[in-house]
Amino acid sequence: MRIVTLLNQMHPLKGFVYGSVDFGANRKDEKPEVIKVNLQEDRRMRGRSGKRGKPGPCP
């Protein structure tokens, strides 16, 4: 299974989509310790106001 598929099933984020996944390490000589996931805005969803929670720009 792919990591993006696992993230979508286990931890879906409304309004965002998971992008590229990279395994990173603190130093070049170490094994990867971190999974870096790029989050992108879902272009199909319209933005919502943080105060009212309704679609549209914030006042």
The first five atom37 places (N, CA, C, CB, O) and aatype in JSON, in Angstrom:
{
  "aatype": [12, 1, 9, 19, 16, 10, 10, 2, 5, 12, 8, 14, 10, 11, 7, 13, 19, 18, 7, 15, 19, 3, 13, 7, 0, 2, 1, 11, 3, 6, 11, 14, 6, 19, 9, 11, 19, 2, 10, 5, 6, 3, 1, 1, 12, 1, 7, 1, 15, 7, 11, 1, 7, 11, 14, 7, 14, 4, 14],
  "atom_mask": [
    [1, 1, 1, 1, 1],
    [1, 1, 1, 1, 1],
    [1, 1, 1, 1, 1],
    [1, 1, 1, 1, 1],
    [1, 1, 1, 1, 1],
    [1, 1, 1, 1, 1],
    [1, 1, 1, 1, 1],
    [1, 1, 1, 1, 1],
    [1, 1, 1, 1, 1],
    [1, 1, 1, 1, 1],
    [1, 1, 1, 1, 1],
    [1, 1, 1, 1, 1],
    [1, 1, 1, 1, 1],
    [1, 1, 1, 1, 1],
    [1, 1, 1, 0, 1],
    [1, 1, 1, 1, 1],
    [1, 1, 1, 1, 1],
    [1, 1, 1, 1, 1],
    [1, 1, 1, 0, 1],
    [1, 1, 1, 1, 1],
    [1, 1, 1, 1, 1],
    [1, 1, 1, 1, 1],
    [1, 1, 1, 1, 1],
    [1, 1, 1, 0, 1],
    [1, 1, 1, 1, 1],
    [1, 1, 1, 1, 1],
    [1, 1, 1, 1, 1],
    [1, 1, 1, 1, 1],
    [1, 1, 1, 1, 1],
    [1, 1, 1, 1, 1],
    [1, 1, 1, 1, 1],
    [1, 1, 1, 1, 1],
    [1, 1, 1, 1, 1],
    [1, 1, 1, 1, 1],
    [1, 1, 1, 1, 1],
    [1, 1, 1, 1, 1],
    [1, 1, 1, 1, 1],
    [1, 1, 1, 1, 1],
    [1, 1, 1, 1, 1],
    [1, 1, 1, 1, 1],
    [1, 1, 1, 1, 1],
    [1, 1, 1, 1, 1],
    [1, 1, 1, 1, 1],
    [1, 1, 1, 1, 1],
    [1, 1, 1, 1, 1],
    [1, 1, 1, 1, 1],
    [1, 1, 1, 0, 1],
    [1, 1, 1, 1, 1],
    [1, 1, 1, 1, 1],
    [1, 1, 1, 0, 1],
    [1, 1, 1, 1, 1],
    [1, 1, 1, 1, 1],
    [1, 1, 1, 0, 1],
    [1, 1, 1, 1, 1],
    [1, 1, 1, 1, 1],
    [1, 1, 1, 0, 1],
    [1, 1, 1, 1, 1],
    [1, 1, 1, 1, 1],
    [1, 1, 1, 1, 1]
  ],
  "atom_positions": [
    [[0.83, -1.18, 0.0], [0.0, 0.0, 0.0], [0.88, 1.25, 0.0], [-0.94, 0.0, 1.21], [1.97, 1.25, 0.57]],
    [[0.4, 2.29, -0.62], [1.15, 3.53, -0.67], [0.86, 4.36, 0.57], [0.79, 4.33, -1.94], [-0.2, 4.24, 1.18]],
    [[1.81, 5.2, 0.94], [1.66, 6.03, 2.14], [0.52, 7.02, 1.97], [2.96, 6.78, 2.45], [-0.22, 7.26, 2.92]],
    [[0.37, 7.6, 0.78], [-0.71, 8.56, 0.54], [-2.07, 7.87, 0.71], [-0.59, 9.18, -0.87], [-3.0, 8.47, 1.26]],
    [[-2.18, 6.64, 0.25], [-3.43, 5.88, 0.42], [-3.72, 5.64, 1.89], [-3.35, 4.54, -0.34], [-4.86, 5.8, 2.34]],
    [[-2.7, 5.26, 2.65], [-2.88, 5.05, 4.09], [-3.3, 6.35, 4.79], [-1.57, 4.52, 4.72], [-4.2, 6.33, 5.63]],
    [[-2.67, 7.46, 4.44], [-3.03, 8.74, 5.06], [-4.46, 9.13, 4.72], [-2.06, 9.83, 4.6], [-5.19, 9.62, 5.59]],
    [[-4.87, 8.93, 3.49], [-6.25, 9.26, 3.11], [-7.27, 8.42, 3.87], [-6.43, 9.06, 1.6], [-8.34, 8.91, 4.21]],
    [[-6.94, 7.16, 4.13], [-7.87, 6.29, 4.84], [-7.85, 6.53, 6.34], [-7.53, 4.85, 4.55], [-8.9, 6.49, 6.99]],
    [[-6.68, 6.78, 6.91], [-6.55, 6.87, 8.36], [-6.66, 8.3, 8.9], [-5.23, 6.3, 8.78], [-7.1, 8.5, 10.03]],
    [[-6.26, 9.29, 8.08], [-6.24, 10.67, 8.56], [-6.64, 11.63, 7.43], [-4.85, 11.03, 9.11], [-5.8, 12.41, 6.96]],
    [[-7.91, 11.59, 6.99], [-8.33, 12.49, 5.92], [-8.39, 13.93, 6.42], [-9.7, 12.06, 5.36], [-8.84, 14.19, 7.54]],
    [[-7.95, 14.87, 5.59], [-7.98, 16.28, 5.93], [-8.93, 17.0, 4.97], [-6.54, 16.9, 5.87], [-8.66, 17.07, 3.77]],
    [[-10.01, 17.52, 5.49], [-11.0, 18.19, 4.67], [-10.41, 19.47, 4.09], [-12.26, 18.51, 5.49], [-9.87, 20.3, 4.82]],
    [[-10.51, 19.62, 2.77], [-10.02, 20.82, 2.1], [-8.58, 20.73, 1.63], [0.0, 0.0, 0.0], [-8.07, 21.67, 1.02]],
    [[-7.92, 19.59, 1.91], [-6.53, 19.42, 1.5], [-6.35, 18.06, 0.87], [-5.58, 19.59, 2.7], [-7.12, 17.13, 1.12]],
    [[-5.32, 17.94, 0.04], [-4.95, 16.65, -0.54], [-3.48, 16.4, -0.24], [-5.22, 16.63, -2.09], [-2.68, 17.34, -0.15]],
    [[-3.13, 15.14, -0.07], [-1.75, 14.77, 0.16], [-1.01, 14.77, -1.16], [-1.64, 13.39, 0.86], [-1.5, 14.25, -2.16]],
    [[0.18, 15.35, -1.17], [0.99, 15.42, -2.39], [2.12, 14.42, -2.33], [0.0, 0.0, 0.0], [1.9, 13.24, -2.04]],
    [[3.32, 14.89, -2.59], [4.48, 14.01, -2.64], [4.91, 13.59, -1.23], [5.63, 14.69, -3.37], [4.71, 14.32, -0.26]],
    [[5.52, 12.43, -1.15], [6.01, 11.88, 0.11], [7.51, 11.66, -0.03], [5.28, 10.55, 0.5], [7.98, 11.16, -1.05]],
    [[8.26, 12.04, 1.01], [9.71, 11.9, 0.99], [10.18, 11.39, 2.34], [10.4, 13.25, 0.63], [9.66, 11.8, 3.38]],
    [[11.15, 10.51, 2.33], [11.75, 10.03, 3.56], [13.0, 10.84, 3.82], [12.07, 8.5, 3.49], [13.89, 10.89, 2.97]],
    [[13.09, 11.46, 4.98], [14.23, 12.31, 5.29], [14.97, 11.84, 6.51], [0.0, 0.0, 0.0], [14.44, 11.1, 7.34]],
    [[16.21, 12.28, 6.6], [17.06, 11.98, 7.76], [17.66, 13.28, 8.25], [18.19, 10.95, 7.4], [17.74, 14.26, 7.52]],
    [[18.07, 13.28, 9.51], [18.7, 14.47, 10.06], [20.08, 14.71, 9.46], [18.8, 14.35, 11.58], [20.49, 15.86, 9.26]],
    [[20.8, 13.64, 9.17], [22.13, 13.74, 8.57], [22.19, 12.8, 7.37], [23.25, 13.39, 9.6], [21.4, 11.87, 7.27]],
    [[23.1, 13.06, 6.48], [23.19, 12.25, 5.27], [23.61, 10.81, 5.54], [24.17, 12.88, 4.31], [23.24, 9.91, 4.79]],
    [[24.38, 10.58, 6.61], [24.88, 9.24, 6.89], [23.92, 8.39, 7.72], [26.2, 9.33, 7.59], [24.21, 7.22, 8.0]],
    [[22.79, 8.95, 8.12], [21.83, 8.22, 8.94], [20.71, 7.63, 8.09], [21.25, 9.13, 10.02], [20.49, 8.03, 6.95]],
    [[20.01, 6.69, 8.68], [18.82, 6.12, 8.05], [17.69, 7.15, 8.12], [18.41, 4.78, 8.72], [17.68, 8.0, 9.01]],
    [[16.73, 7.07, 7.2], [15.6, 8.0, 7.25], [14.83, 7.88, 8.57], [14.67, 7.75, 6.07], [14.46, 6.78, 8.98]],
    [[14.59, 9.02, 9.22], [13.85, 9.05, 10.48], [12.52, 9.77, 10.36], [14.69, 9.7, 11.55], [11.67, 9.67, 11.25]],
    [[12.34, 10.5, 9.28], [11.18, 11.37, 9.15], [10.49, 11.1, 7.82], [11.59, 12.86, 9.26], [11.14, 10.87, 6.8]],
    [[9.16, 11.12, 7.84], [8.39, 11.05, 6.61], [7.85, 12.45, 6.36], [7.23, 9.98, 6.7], [7.08, 12.97, 7.16]],
    [[8.23, 13.05, 5.25], [7.79, 14.4, 4.9], [6.68, 14.28, 3.86], [8.98, 15.26, 4.37], [6.87, 13.69, 2.79]],
    [[5.52, 14.86, 4.18], [4.37, 14.8, 3.28], [3.99, 16.22, 2.89], [3.17, 14.06, 3.95], [3.81, 17.08, 3.75]],
    [[3.87, 16.46, 1.6], [3.49, 17.75, 1.08], [1.96, 17.84, 1.02], [4.11, 17.99, -0.31], [1.31, 17.02, 0.38]],
    [[1.4, 18.85, 1.7], [-0.05, 19.07, 1.67], [-0.36, 20.17, 0.67], [-0.6, 19.45, 3.09], [0.35, 21.18, 0.6]],
    [[-1.42, 19.96, -0.1], [-1.85, 20.95, -1.07], [-3.33, 21.25, -0.87], [-1.58, 20.46, -2.51], [-4.1, 20.4, -0.43]],
    [[-3.7, 22.47, -1.19], [-5.1, 22.89, -1.1], [-5.9, 22.13, -2.15], [-5.24, 24.43, -1.3], [-5.47, 21.98, -3.3]],
    [[-7.07, 21.66, -1.75], [-7.96, 20.97, -2.69], [-8.65, 22.03, -3.54], [-9.01, 20.08, -1.94], [-9.46, 22.8, -3.04]],
    [[-8.35, 22.06, -4.81], [-8.88, 23.1, -5.69], [-10.36, 22.94, -5.98], [-8.11, 23.1, -7.0], [-11.01, 23.87, -6.45]],
    [[-10.91, 21.76, -5.69], [-12.34, 21.54, -5.93], [-13.21, 22.17, -4.85], [-12.62, 20.06, -6.01], [-14.4, 22.37, -5.06]],
    [[-12.61, 22.48, -3.7], [-13.38, 23.04, -2.59], [-13.17, 24.54, -2.5], [-13.0, 22.36, -1.25], [-12.05, 25.03, -2.67]],
    [[-14.23, 25.25, -2.24], [-14.14, 26.69, -2.06], [-13.73, 26.98, -0.62], [-15.49, 27.38, -2.41], [-14.11, 26.25, 0.3]],
    [[-12.96, 28.05, -0.43], [-12.52, 28.42, 0.91], [-13.68, 28.75, 1.84], [0.0, 0.0, 0.0], [-14.75, 29.16, 1.39]],
    [[-13.47, 28.57, 3.12], [-14.5, 28.85, 4.12], [-13.98, 29.87, 5.12], [-14.93, 27.57, 4.85], [-12.79, 29.93, 5.42]],
    [[-14.89, 30.65, 5.62], [-14.57, 31.65, 6.63], [-14.22, 30.95, 7.94], [-15.74, 32.64, 6.82], [-14.89, 29.99, 8.32]],
    [[-13.2, 31.43, 8.62], [-12.83, 30.84, 9.9], [-13.81, 31.19, 11.0], [0.0, 0.0, 0.0], [-13.95, 30.45, 11.97]],
    [[-14.49, 32.32, 10.86], [-15.43, 32.75, 11.9], [-16.81, 32.14, 11.71], [-15.55, 34.27, 11.9], [-17.38, 31.59, 12.65]],
    [[-17.34, 32.23, 10.49], [-18.71, 31.78, 10.25], [-18.79, 30.34, 9.75], [-19.38, 32.69, 9.26], [-19.82, 29.69, 9.9]],
    [[-17.73, 29.84, 9.16], [-17.73, 28.48, 8.62], [-18.52, 28.36, 7.34], [0.0, 0.0, 0.0], [-18.83, 27.25, 6.92]],
    [[-18.85, 29.48, 6.71], [-19.63, 29.47, 5.48], [-18.68, 29.69, 4.29], [-20.75, 30.56, 5.52], [-17.63, 30.32, 4.45]],
    [[-19.05, 29.18, 3.1], [-18.21, 29.39, 1.92], [-18.06, 30.87, 1.59], [-18.8, 28.66, 0.73], [-18.97, 31.67, 1.81]],
    [[-16.89, 31.21, 1.08], [-16.66, 32.58, 0.64], [-15.46, 33.2, 1.36], [0.0, 0.0, 0.0], [-14.89, 32.59, 2.27]],
    [[-15.09, 34.4, 0.95], [-13.94, 35.06, 1.57], [-14.24, 35.52, 2.99], [-13.51, 36.24, 0.74], [-15.4, 35.72, 3.37]],
    [[-13.2, 35.68, 3.76], [-13.35, 36.19, 5.13], [-13.62, 37.69, 5.07], [-12.08, 35.88, 5.99], [-13.01, 38.39, 4.27]],
    [[-14.53, 38.2, 5.92], [-14.82, 39.63, 5.9], [-13.69, 40.46, 6.5], [-16.09, 39.91, 6.65], [-13.79, 41.68, 6.56]]
  ]
}
